[in-house]
């Protein structure tokens, strides 16, 4: 890259992205008034006198060039130098003719970049942040000599021809710039069908015997999280958001991927608060700040290497070779995330155990607009040329396949043989026919020993003794299907109505059986604030495996579906949810009180702190011996932020251990 090529790439729009319109206009006026003159020029650099200042312009661009003025950013003198040199014809010796192997398009130029160059530019922690940011839908358009990438809520990023990863420009803050620029390049490469290799394997946290965790960094993170507690919910200052994000992508966070992701999550929530986004949830924000603070304290206190490694986390789930395996297909479901990613996931049980494995076909937001999960399920070949529709309804053997610790299988496998249609017997391992056993199973999966991150949907195989007719709950906007266990207890399986996916709801509601269903049900369990949610996925009976979402073509989509109204109009709600336990109601009150204090900005003085004495007494009466003293301390301490976060973390730990099943009574 020489100076002439750089000047050709920096048009007015690129200069405005680098500085702003006002600076570009002032620079253009300086050029018009004759205040800018070329002192010296070569193929690789130029010296320009601009309104009494000396500018040394280099081929790496204005941001990397020098100016004698004290401005910390890209000043009008550097912009004026670019404008003058663009308007001044260069000698023939100073230009470089385009080569015949130059990429024809900007997208081809970006896809020609190596992933190594991207990761080196971003850094380890920045690369992780870029992968997260690139999951959002991106708008990619060509604009003159630049390719413009826009993520919702982020400054646009302009890729300038021939300048590579260092030549991207945007108005992103210094803390976010490298991660955002790398995310833009990942999004463009994904649009061309190139997935980053970093999403398919993991990089373990390197915190072995050398203990590479930086204690000074952790202390800085702790102080910043305390500040987030004091100001994040009340004022949401930009400087605080940038400080959190900067910590998350700094080289000192390389060995702490879990903490880095949490810090970025807090920064994103503070950003949502400042922009008054309807998605901002103050309770969730304070909860994440508290969890991150607890992780920091645990990292500081950790002395055992294994404990330290577990706390540090990994970048991605590591896929390790596994096999041979004998699996029973248990159906599939389509899904769509809030950011626009969509796909279909198949569920498999390992024969002779209760281990669950999954296989997904998916596309990221904005990637492959022609991808249809329903069509992929029915027609896209996966293992051994078989479709997911065939695999998830059959018993199969696999000689070798890579499996993550979370049970996700890779899309490539060796020695796949389809044996027969899948038939799962009622007495098979993992089949649950008592809901008390179901709660124990979910507690084991969701709670575990370290409750610091979200646990994904968990498949459970249920054997109802009896079922009742489903009804549509207008208030909660969900379809409710009661099922009874062998002890006579009833729970409800629910299908929420997603306004963005009315066809999915129509398919499931049309396939869901009514009363007296005899067979097994595969349900997906997620954890709510006070109850687990159980959504039916598949019916497994003498008729085979029937995926509720995939075996019936819906009719025309309706807002609430005329067919839905016709089917459920006469159904009476014969069941009601059991009341929330008193203990959970108390924890809700404590959570609301803690959030209320955080939203005041923790102003100094006892008058700004909510009275917690009554809550502390009630906590002791309810048997929460740890929580009571913490609540008392908030009313007395001078370090309110630290103690408030500690209290909130304890509340959340108690809550997840008290979550109940969606039990109903007639």
C-alpha positions in Angstrom: 0.0 0.0 0.0 1.4 3.4 -1.0 0.3 6.9 -0.3 -1.7 7.3 -3.5 -3.7 4.1 -2.9 -4.5 5.3 0.7 -5.7 8.7 -0.6 -7.9 7.0 -3.2 -9.6 5.0 -0.4 -10.3 8.0 1.9 -13.2 9.7 0.3 -15.3 12.3 2.2 -17.5 9.7 3.8 -14.5 7.9 5.2 -13.0 11.1 6.5 -16.3 11.9 8.3 -16.4 8.5 9.8 -12.8 9.0 11.1 -13.5 12.5 12.5 -16.9 14.3 11.9 -18.6 16.5 9.3 -17.7 19.7 11.1 -14.0 18.9 11.1 -14.1 17.9 7.4 -15.8 21.1 6.5 -13.3 23.3 8.4 -10.5 21.4 6.8 -12.0 21.9 3.3 -12.3 25.6 4.1 -8.6 25.7 5.1 -7.7 24.2 1.8 -9.9 26.7 -0.2 -8.3 29.6 1.7 -4.8 28.5 0.8 -3.8 27.7 4.4 -2.5 24.2 3.4 0.5 23.5 1.2 2.6 20.4 0.2 6.1 20.6 1.6 7.4 17.3 0.4 5.9 14.2 -1.1 7.0 10.7 -2.0 5.4 7.4 -2.8 5.0 6.4 0.8 4.6 9.7 2.7 4.1 13.4 2.5 4.9 16.5 4.6 2.2 19.1 4.6 2.0 22.6 6.2 -1.6 23.2 7.5 -2.5 26.4 9.1 0.8 26.7 11.0 1.1 23.0 11.9 3.2 20.3 10.4 1.5 17.1 9.2 3.4 14.0 8.3 1.0 11.8 6.3 1.8 8.1 5.9 0.3 5.3 3.8 -1.3 3.7 6.9 -3.9 6.5 6.9 -4.7 9.8 8.8 -5.2 8.0 12.1 -1.6 6.7 12.0 -0.1 9.9 10.7 1.4 12.7 12.8 0.6 16.3 13.4 2.4 18.9 15.5 -0.9 20.2 17.1 -1.9 18.9 20.5 -5.2 17.4 19.4 -5.6 13.8 20.7 -7.8 12.7 17.9 -7.7 13.0 14.1 -7.4 16.8 13.7 -8.5 19.1 10.9 -4.9 19.5 9.9 -4.5 15.8 9.0 -7.9 15.9 7.2 -6.9 19.0 5.3 -3.6 17.3 4.3 -5.6 14.4 2.8 -8.0 16.7 1.0 -5.1 18.7 -0.5 -3.1 15.7 -1.6 -6.2 14.1 -3.1 -6.7 17.2 -5.2 -3.1 17.5 -6.2 -1.9 15.3 -9.1 0.9 13.0 -8.1 3.9 12.2 -10.2 3.6 9.0 -12.3 6.4 7.5 -10.2 4.3 7.9 -7.0 1.3 5.9 -8.3 1.0 2.1 -8.5 -1.0 0.5 -11.3 -3.5 -2.1 -10.1 -2.3 -5.7 -10.3 -4.1 -8.2 -12.3 -4.7 -10.4 -9.3 -6.4 -7.7 -7.2 -9.8 -8.9 -5.8 -12.6 -7.7 -8.0 -14.9 -6.8 -5.1 -14.5 -5.5 -1.6 -16.1 -8.7 -0.2 -13.6 -10.8 -2.1 -10.8 -8.6 -0.6 -12.1 -9.2 2.9 -12.6 -13.0 2.4 -8.9 -13.1 1.2 -7.8 -11.9 4.6 -6.5 -14.7 6.8 -8.3 -15.4 10.1 -4.8 -15.2 11.7 -4.6 -11.6 10.7 -8.0 -10.8 12.2 -7.2 -12.5 15.5 -3.8 -10.9 15.7 -5.4 -7.5 15.1 -8.1 -8.0 17.7 -6.2 -9.9 20.4 -7.5 -12.9 22.2 -10.1 -11.1 24.4 -11.0 -8.8 21.5 -11.5 -11.8 19.2 -13.9 -13.3 21.8 -15.8 -10.0 22.0 -15.9 -9.8 18.2 -17.4 -13.2 17.9 -20.2 -12.2 20.3 -20.9 -8.9 18.5 -20.9 -10.6 15.1 -23.9 -12.8 16.2 -26.2 -9.8 15.7 -27.8 -9.1 12.4 -25.5 -6.9 10.1 -26.5 -4.7 7.2 -23.7 -4.9 4.6 -23.7 -2.4 1.7 -21.2 -1.0 -0.8 -20.8 2.7 -0.7 -18.4 4.0 -3.4 -14.9 2.9 -2.5 -15.9 1.4 0.9 -17.9 -1.5 2.2 -20.2 -0.4 5.0 -21.2 -2.7 7.9 -23.9 -1.7 10.3 -24.9 -3.5 13.5 -28.0 -2.2 15.3 -27.0 0.3 17.9 -23.4 0.4 16.9 -21.5 3.1 14.7 -21.2 2.1 11.1 -17.8 0.5 10.1 -16.3 1.3 6.7 -13.8 -1.0 5.1 -11.6 0.9 2.7 -10.2 -0.8 -0.4 -6.7 -2.0 -0.1 -6.1 -0.9 3.5 -6.7 -4.3 5.2 -7.7 -4.7 8.8 -5.8 -1.6 10.0 -7.6 0.6 7.6 -11.2 0.2 8.9 -12.7 3.4 10.1 -15.7 4.2 12.4 -16.8 6.5 15.2 -16.4 3.7 17.8 -14.7 4.5 21.0 -11.1 3.4 21.4 -12.2 0.6 23.8 -14.7 -0.9 21.3 -13.0 -0.1 18.1 -10.9 -3.3 17.5 -13.7 -5.6 18.6 -16.3 -3.8 16.5 -14.1 -3.6 13.4 -13.2 -7.3 13.7 -16.9 -8.2 14.2 -17.7 -6.3 10.9 -15.1 -8.4 9.1 -16.5 -11.6 10.6 -20.0 -10.6 9.5 -18.8 -10.0 5.9 -17.0 -13.3 5.8 -20.0 -15.1 7.1 -22.2 -13.5 4.4 -19.7 -15.2 2.0 -20.0 -18.5 3.7 -16.8 -18.4 5.8 -17.4 -19.3 9.4 -14.6 -18.3 11.9 -12.7 -21.4 13.0 -12.7 -20.1 16.5 -16.4 -21.0 16.9 -15.8 -24.7 16.4 -13.2 -25.3 19.1 -12.2 -24.0 22.4 -9.2 -22.3 23.9 -8.9 -23.3 27.5 -8.2 -20.6 30.1 -4.4 -20.7 30.5 -4.2 -20.2 34.2 -2.1 -23.2 35.1 0.6 -23.5 37.7 2.1 -20.1 36.7 -1.1 -18.5 37.9 -1.3 -15.9 35.1 -4.3 -14.2 36.6 -3.5 -10.6 37.2 -4.6 -9.7 40.8 -4.3 -5.9 40.0 -6.6 -6.4 37.1 -9.2 -8.3 39.3 -9.0 -5.5 41.8 -9.7 -2.9 39.1 -12.6 -5.0 37.8 -14.0 -5.2 41.3 -13.8 -1.5 41.7 -15.5 -0.9 38.3 -18.3 -3.3 39.2 -18.9 -1.5 42.4 -19.1 1.7 40.4 -21.6 0.0 38.1 -23.7 -0.8 41.1 -23.6 2.8 42.2 -24.1 4.5 38.9 -25.1 2.0 36.2 -28.8 1.7 37.0 -29.1 5.4 38.0 -27.1 7.4 35.4 -25.5 4.8 33.1 -22.5 7.0 32.2 -20.7 6.4 28.9 -17.3 6.5 30.6 -18.4 3.6 32.8 -19.6 1.5 29.9 -16.4 2.1 28.1 -14.3 1.2 31.1 -16.2 -2.1 31.5 -15.8 -3.0 27.8 -12.2 -1.9 27.8 -11.5 -4.2 30.7 -13.3 -7.1 29.0 -11.1 -6.9 25.8 -7.8 -6.0 27.4 -4.9 -8.4 27.2 -5.2 -9.0 31.0 -8.5 -10.6 30.4 -7.1 -13.2 28.0 -7.0 -15.9 30.6 -10.5 -15.1 32.0 -13.1 -15.6 29.2 -16.0 -16.0 31.6 -15.3 -12.7 33.4 -14.7 -11.0 30.1 -18.1 -12.1 28.8 -19.8 -10.9 32.0 -18.1 -7.5 31.9 -19.2 -7.1 28.3 -22.7 -8.1 29.3 -22.8 -5.5 32.0 -21.5 -2.8 29.6 -24.3 -3.7 27.1 -27.0 -3.4 29.8 -25.7 0.0 30.9 -25.7 1.0 27.2 -29.4 -0.1 27.0 -30.2 1.9 30.1 -28.6 5.0 28.8 -30.4 4.7 25.5 -33.7 4.1 27.3 -34.2 0.8 25.5 -37.4 -1.1 26.3 -35.2 -4.2 26.7 -33.4 -2.9 29.7 -34.2 -4.9 32.9 -32.8 -3.3 36.0 -33.2 -6.5 38.1 -31.3 -8.5 35.5 -28.6 -5.8 35.3 -28.0 -5.8 39.0 -28.0 -9.6 39.0 -25.3 -9.7 36.4 -23.2 -7.1 38.2 -23.5 -9.2 41.4 -22.6 -12.4 39.6 -19.5 -10.8 38.0 -18.5 -9.3 41.3 -18.8 -12.7 43.0 -16.7 -14.3 40.2 -14.0 -11.6 40.8 -14.0 -12.3 44.5 -13.8 -16.1 43.9 -10.9 -15.6 41.5 -9.0 -13.5 43.9 -9.5 -16.0 46.7 -8.8 -19.1 44.6 -5.6 -20.9 45.5 -6.2 -24.3 43.9 -5.2 -24.5 40.2 -8.2 -26.7 39.3 -10.6 -24.3 41.0 -9.0 -21.3 39.3 -9.3 -23.0 35.9 -12.9 -23.8 36.5 -13.7 -20.2 37.5 -11.8 -18.8 34.5 -13.9 -20.8 32.0 -13.3 -21.5 28.4 -13.9 -19.6 25.2 -16.0 -22.3 23.5 -17.0 -25.8 24.3 -14.2 -28.1 23.2 -15.2 -30.8 20.7 -13.5 -34.1 21.4 -13.6 -37.4 19.3 -16.2 -39.8 20.6 -17.5 -43.2 19.5 -18.7 -45.7 18.7 -22.2 -44.6 19.8 -25.7 -46.1 19.5 -28.3 -43.4 19.5 -32.1 -43.2 19.4 -33.5 -40.2 17.5 -36.1 -38.3 19.6 -37.3 -35.6 17.2 -36.3 -32.1 16.5 -37.5 -28.5 16.7 -36.9 -25.2 14.9 -35.8 -22.1 16.7 -35.0 -18.4 16.2 -33.0 -16.1 18.5 -33.7 -12.5 19.3 -30.8 -11.3 17.1 -32.0 -13.2 14.1 -30.1 -16.5 14.1 -32.3 -19.5 13.2 -32.0 -23.2 12.8 -33.2 -26.7 13.7 -31.9 -28.9 16.4 -32.3 -32.7 16.6 -32.3 -34.6 19.9 -30.7 -38.0 20.5 -30.6 -40.4 23.5 -27.6 -42.7 24.0 -28.9 -46.2 24.2 -28.3 -47.7 27.7 -27.8 -44.4 29.4 -29.7 -41.1 30.1 -27.1 -39.0 28.2 -28.6 -36.5 25.7 -26.8 -35.3 22.5 -27.9 -32.7 19.9 -27.2 -31.9 16.3 -28.1 -28.6 14.8 -28.3 -27.0 11.3 -28.3 -23.3 11.7 -27.3 -19.9 10.2 -26.3 -16.7 12.0 -28.2 -13.4 11.7 -28.1 -12.0 8.2 -26.3 -15.1 6.9 -27.7 -17.1 3.9 -31.1 -15.5 3.6 -32.4 -18.5 1.6 -31.8 -20.9 4.5 -35.1 -22.4 5.8 -34.9 -24.6 8.9 -37.9 -26.6 7.8 -36.4 -27.3 4.4 -33.0 -28.1 5.9 -34.6 -30.6 8.3 -36.3 -32.4 5.5 -33.8 -32.2 2.7 -30.3 -31.2 3.8 -27.9 -34.2 4.0 -25.9 -34.5 7.2 -24.3 -37.7 8.3 -23.8 -40.4 5.7 -26.1 -38.6 3.3 -29.1 -38.9 5.7 -31.3 -36.0 6.5 -32.0 -34.7 10.0 -35.6 -35.9 9.5 -34.4 -39.4 9.0 -31.8 -39.4 11.8 -34.1 -38.0 14.5 -36.7 -40.6 13.9 -34.4 -43.6 13.8 -32.1 -45.7 15.9 -28.5 -45.3 14.5 -24.9 -46.2 15.2 -22.0 -43.9 14.7 -18.4 -45.1 14.5 -16.9 -41.6 15.3 -18.1 -38.1 15.9 -16.8 -35.0 17.8 -18.9 -34.1 20.8 -18.7 -31.1 23.1 -19.0 -31.2 26.9 -22.6 -29.8 26.5 -23.5 -32.7 24.3 -23.4 -30.9 20.9 -22.3 -33.1 18.0 -20.4 -31.9 15.0 -22.0 -32.0 11.5 -19.4 -34.5 10.3 -19.4 -38.1 11.5 -17.9 -41.4 10.3 -19.5 -44.8 9.9 -23.2 -43.8 10.3 -25.7 -46.7 10.0 -29.5 -46.4 10.3 -30.8 -49.5 12.0 -34.5 -49.1 12.4 -37.2 -46.6 13.4 -36.7 -45.3 16.9 -38.8 -46.9 19.6 -38.2 -45.9 23.2 -39.8 -48.1 25.9 -41.4 -46.7 29.0 -38.9 -48.4 31.3 -35.9 -47.0 29.4 -33.2 -45.1 31.3 -34.0 -41.5 31.8 -37.8 -41.8 31.4 -39.4 -39.8 34.3 -42.9 -40.8 35.5 -42.8 -39.0 38.9 -42.7 -35.2 38.9 -40.8 -35.2 42.2 -38.0 -37.1 40.4 -38.3 -34.5 37.6 -37.6 -31.6 40.0 -34.5 -33.5 41.4 -33.2 -34.0 37.9 -33.7 -30.4 36.9 -32.0 -29.2 40.1 -29.0 -31.4 39.4 -28.7 -30.0 35.8 -29.4 -26.3 36.4 -27.9 -25.7 39.8 -24.7 -27.7 40.1 -21.8 -26.4 42.0 -21.2 -23.0 40.3 -24.2 -21.0 39.5 -22.7 -18.1 37.5 -24.0 -18.5 34.0 -27.1 -19.3 32.1 -27.8 -23.0 31.5 -29.2 -23.9 28.1 -32.4 -25.7 27.5 -32.4 -29.2 29.0 -34.3 -32.1 27.3 -36.3 -34.4 29.6 -38.3 -37.5 28.6 -41.7 -37.7 30.5 -44.1 -40.5 30.9 -47.5 -39.1 31.8 -50.0 -41.3 33.5 -52.9 -39.2 32.1 -53.3 -36.0 30.1 -56.0 -33.4 29.9 -57.3 -31.1 27.2 -55.1 -28.1 26.5 -56.3 -24.5 26.8 -55.0 -21.2 25.6 -54.1 -18.7 28.4 -55.0 -15.3 27.1 -53.3 -13.5 29.9 -49.9 -15.3 29.5 -50.3 -15.8 25.8 -49.4 -19.5 25.9 -50.9 -22.8 25.2 -51.2 -25.0 28.4 -51.3 -28.8 28.4 -51.7 -30.5 31.8 -50.1 -33.9 32.3 -50.3 -36.2 35.4 -47.7 -38.4 36.9 -48.2 -41.9 38.5 -48.6 -40.3 41.9 -51.5 -38.1 40.8 -49.6 -34.8 40.6 -50.3 -32.5 37.6 -47.9 -30.1 35.9 -48.5 -28.0 32.7 -46.4 -28.1 29.6 -46.6 -24.7 27.8 -46.1 -23.4 24.3 -45.6 -19.6 24.3 -47.1 -17.6 21.4 -44.2 -15.8 19.7 -45.6 -12.9 17.6 -42.5 -13.3 15.3 -43.2 -17.0 14.7 -47.0 -17.5 14.4 -46.5 -20.4 12.0 -44.5 -22.3 14.7 -47.2 -21.9 17.2 -49.8 -22.9 14.7 -47.9 -26.1 13.9 -47.4 -27.1 17.5 -51.0 -26.3 18.6 -52.4 -28.3 15.6 -50.3 -31.3 16.5 -50.6 -31.3 20.3 -52.9 -34.1 21.5 -55.7 -33.6 23.9 -56.9 -35.8 26.8 -55.9 -39.5 27.2 -52.6 -39.4 25.3 -50.7 -42.6 25.8 -47.0 -42.3 25.2 -43.9 -40.4 26.0 -43.2 -36.7 25.7 -39.9 -35.0 25.1 -39.9 -31.6 26.7 -37.4 -28.8 26.8 -36.9 -27.4 30.3 -35.7 -23.8 31.1 -35.4 -22.0 34.4 -37.6 -19.1 35.2 -37.7 -16.7 38.2 -39.8 -19.0 40.3 -40.8 -22.0 38.1 -39.3 -24.2 35.5 -40.9 -23.9 32.1 -41.5 -27.1 30.2 -42.2 -26.9 26.5 -43.3 -30.1 24.6 -41.1 -30.9 21.6 -41.8 -34.4 20.5 -44.4 -37.2 21.0 -43.1 -40.7 21.1 -45.6 -43.5 21.0 -46.7 -46.5 19.0 -47.0 -44.2 16.0 -43.3 -43.4 16.1 -41.5 -40.1 16.7 -43.6 -37.0 16.0 -42.0 -33.6 16.3 -44.8 -31.2 17.1 -43.1 -28.4 15.2 -42.2 -30.4 12.1 -44.7 -33.0 11.1 -47.7 -30.8 10.2 -47.8 -28.0 7.6 -49.6 -25.0 9.1 -52.4 -23.2 7.4 -52.3 -19.5 6.7 -50.7 -17.6 9.6 -53.1 -15.5 11.7 -52.5 -13.1 14.6 -54.2 -15.5 17.1 -55.1 -18.1 14.4 -58.8 -18.6 13.5 -58.1 -22.4 13.7 -56.6 -21.8 17.1 -59.7 -20.0 18.3 -62.0 -22.6 16.8 -60.1 -25.4 18.5 -59.8 -23.9 22.0 -62.8 -21.6 22.2 -64.8 -24.2 24.1 -62.0 -25.4 26.3 -62.4 -24.3 29.9 -59.5 -23.7 32.2 -59.9 -26.6 34.6 -56.5 -26.2 36.3 -54.8 -23.3 38.1 -51.1 -22.8 39.0 -50.3 -23.3 42.6 -49.3 -20.2 44.5 -45.7 -19.1 44.7 -44.0 -20.3 47.9 -43.6 -17.7 50.7 -39.9 -18.1 50.6 -39.7 -17.1 46.9 -42.1 -14.2 47.5 -39.7 -12.9 50.2 -36.7 -13.2 47.9 -38.7 -11.2 45.3 -39.2 -8.4 47.9 -35.5 -8.4 48.7 -34.6 -8.3 45.0 -36.9 -5.3 44.5 -35.5 -3.5 47.5 -31.9 -4.0 46.4 -32.7 -2.8 42.8 -34.5 0.2 44.2 -31.5 1.2 46.2 -29.2 0.8 43.1 -31.6 2.9 41.0 -31.1 5.8 43.4 -27.4 5.9 42.7 -26.4 4.9 46.3 -26.2 8.5 47.5 -24.2 8.9 50.7 -26.0 8.8 54.0 -28.4 6.3 55.6 -31.4 8.2 54.3 -30.6 7.0 50.8 -30.6 3.3 51.9 -33.9 1.5 52.1 -34.9 0.1 55.5 -33.8 -3.6 55.4 -34.4 -4.4 59.1 -37.8 -5.8 58.5 -36.6 -7.9 55.6 -33.7 -9.2 57.6 -36.0 -10.3 60.4 -38.4 -12.1 58.0 -35.4 -13.7 56.3 -34.3 -15.2 59.6 -37.8 -16.4 60.3 -37.9 -18.1 56.9 -34.7 -19.9 57.7 -32.4 -17.8 55.5 -29.7 -17.5 58.2 -27.0 -16.2 55.7 -29.3 -13.6 54.2 -30.5 -12.0 57.4 -27.1 -10.6 58.5 -26.3 -9.4 55.0 -29.5 -7.4 55.0 -28.8 -5.9 58.4 -25.3 -4.9 57.1 -26.6 -2.9 54.1 -28.5 -0.7 56.6 -25.3 0.0 58.5 -22.4 -0.2 56.2 -20.4 2.6 54.5 -19.5 0.3 51.6 -23.0 -0.1 50.3 -22.1 -1.2 46.8 -20.0 -4.1 47.8 -22.4 -5.4 50.4 -25.4 -4.8 48.2 -23.8 -6.9 45.4 -22.9 -9.6 47.9 -26.5 -9.7 49.2 -27.9 -9.9 45.7 -25.7 -12.7 44.7 -26.7 -14.7 47.8 -30.4 -14.0 47.0 -29.9 -15.4 43.4 -28.1 -18.5 44.7 -31.0 -19.1 47.1 -33.6 -18.5 44.4 -32.2 -21.1 41.9 -32.3 -23.7 44.6 -36.0 -23.0 45.4 -37.4 -22.9 41.8 -40.4 -25.1 41.6 -42.1 -27.2 38.9 -45.2 -25.7 37.2 -47.6 -27.7 39.4 -51.3 -27.2 38.9 -54.4 -28.2 40.8 -58.0 -28.7 39.6 
